[in-house]
């Protein structure tokens, strides 16, 4: 059966194309060198690069925005996750890349600590996939992503969770996880 939470590159690139074509990409609130002299000329150039350099995917269940602000730590490990609106089947390097990016931006771009991520995972960094997924993420700003995915920014600055199509499956998934021994 098909997963209702398919989040692979085919869907991601379709959404990125729609954002680029509608002029909804934020070119100001992005990582250093995404655009400009050392980066891409425009969101359209970035999309062209993403399309031409699409990596092979090995789908697993991913968070979709695995970064420090979305992880609760408890007793030296992960105690909980929030912001699961982009959870679904996607390449594991998506979450690894976004976690690495978050560690760098939250701990400092010069910090060596983010490299511990790979040691803890017992893997070597795949810099091509890391660059690819971070670059994909830069086609979108949080508010833009939420607008495109059907969310709305609330008066208190939070975003609503819109996914009515997935609501039942998502709640069943949360029930299954919370009643498991994970």
C-alpha positions in Angstrom: 0.0 0.0 0.0 1.1 3.5 -0.7 2.2 5.6 2.3 -0.2 8.6 2.7 2.8 10.6 4.0 5.0 10.3 0.9 7.6 13.1 1.2 10.2 12.1 -1.3 12.0 14.4 -3.8 9.3 14.0 -6.5 6.8 15.8 -4.2 9.4 18.1 -2.8 10.6 19.3 -6.2 7.0 19.8 -7.4 6.3 22.0 -4.4 9.6 23.9 -4.9 8.8 24.5 -8.5 5.4 25.9 -7.5 7.1 28.2 -4.9 9.7 29.4 -7.4 7.1 30.0 -10.2 4.9 32.0 -7.8 7.8 34.1 -6.5 7.2 32.9 -2.9 10.9 32.1 -2.2 12.6 34.1 0.6 16.1 35.0 -0.5 16.9 37.1 2.6 16.4 34.7 5.5 18.6 31.9 4.3 22.0 30.4 5.2 25.1 32.3 4.2 26.1 32.0 0.5 22.8 30.4 -0.6 22.4 33.3 -3.0 24.7 35.9 -4.3 28.4 35.9 -5.4 29.2 32.5 -3.8 25.8 31.0 -4.2 22.9 30.6 -6.7 21.8 33.6 -8.8 18.2 33.1 -8.0 15.6 30.5 -6.6 15.1 29.4 -10.2 18.8 28.7 -10.6 18.7 26.7 -7.3 15.7 24.7 -8.5 17.5 24.0 -11.8 20.5 22.7 -9.8 18.2 20.6 -7.5 16.5 19.0 -10.5 19.8 18.3 -12.3 21.5 16.9 -9.2 18.7 14.9 -7.6 20.3 12.1 -5.6 19.2 8.5 -5.3 16.8 8.1 -2.4 16.5 5.3 0.2 13.1 6.1 1.8 12.7 5.7 5.6 10.2 7.4 8.0 11.6 10.9 8.5 10.6 13.8 10.7 10.9 16.3 7.8 12.3 19.2 9.9 14.7 17.5 12.3 16.3 20.4 14.0 17.1 21.4 17.6 14.0 23.5 18.2 11.9 20.5 17.3 13.5 17.9 19.6 13.0 17.6 23.4 15.9 16.1 25.2 15.5 14.0 28.3 18.1 12.0 30.3 20.7 12.3 27.5 18.4 11.2 24.7 15.5 12.2 22.6 12.4 12.6 24.9 10.0 13.9 22.3 9.5 15.6 18.9 7.3 18.4 17.8 6.4 19.9 14.3 5.7 16.7 12.6 3.8 18.3 9.7 6.4 17.2 7.2 6.9 13.7 8.6 6.7 10.9 6.1 8.7 8.7 3.8 11.9 10.4 2.5 15.6 9.8 2.3 17.3 9.6 5.7 19.8 12.2 4.6 17.1 14.9 4.6 16.8 14.7 8.4 20.6 14.2 8.8 21.3 17.3 6.7 18.7 19.5 8.5 20.0 18.3 11.9 23.6 19.1 10.9 22.5 22.5 9.6 20.6 23.2 12.9 23.6 22.1 15.0 25.9 24.5 12.9 23.5 27.4 13.1 22.5 26.9 16.7 26.0 26.1 18.1 27.9 28.3 15.7 29.2 27.9 12.2 32.8 27.5 13.4 31.9 24.9 16.1 33.4 21.4 15.6 30.6 19.8 17.7 28.2 19.2 14.8 30.7 16.7 13.4 29.9 14.5 16.4 26.6 13.8 14.8 28.2 11.5 12.3 30.2 9.7 15.0 27.1 9.2 17.1 25.2 7.9 14.1 28.2 5.6 13.1 28.3 6.9 9.6 30.5 9.0 7.3 29.1 12.3 6.1 27.7 12.2 2.6 28.5 15.9 1.8 26.8 15.8 -1.6 23.4 14.8 0.0 23.9 17.2 2.9 24.5 20.1 0.5 21.5 18.9 -1.6 19.0 18.7 1.2 20.2 22.0 2.8 19.9 23.7 -0.5 16.4 22.3 -1.1 15.4 23.6 2.3 16.7 27.0 1.4 14.1 27.3 -1.4 11.6 27.9 1.4 11.2 30.1 4.5 9.1 28.8 7.4 6.2 31.1 6.7 6.2 30.3 3.0 6.4 26.6 3.6 3.4 26.8 6.0 1.4 28.8 3.5 2.1 26.3 0.8 1.4 23.4 3.0 -1.9 24.9 4.1 -1.0 26.2 7.5 -1.8 29.7 8.8 0.3 31.9 11.1 -1.7 32.5 14.2 -1.8 35.8 16.2 0.7 34.4 18.7 3.2 33.7 16.0 2.7 29.9 16.0 1.5 28.0 12.9 -1.6 25.9 12.7 -1.4 22.2 11.7 -3.7 21.8 8.7 -3.3 18.3 7.3 -7.0 17.1 7.4 -6.2 14.4 4.8 -3.6 12.9 7.1 -5.3 13.7 10.4 -6.6 10.2 11.1 -3.4 8.5 9.9 -1.3 11.0 11.8 -3.2 10.6 15.1 -3.1 6.8 14.7 0.7 7.0 14.2 1.1 9.2 17.3 -1.1 6.7 19.3 1.0 3.8 18.1 4.3 5.6 18.9 3.2 6.7 22.4 2.0 3.2 23.3 5.2 1.5 22.1 8.3 0.8 24.0 10.4 3.3 22.0 
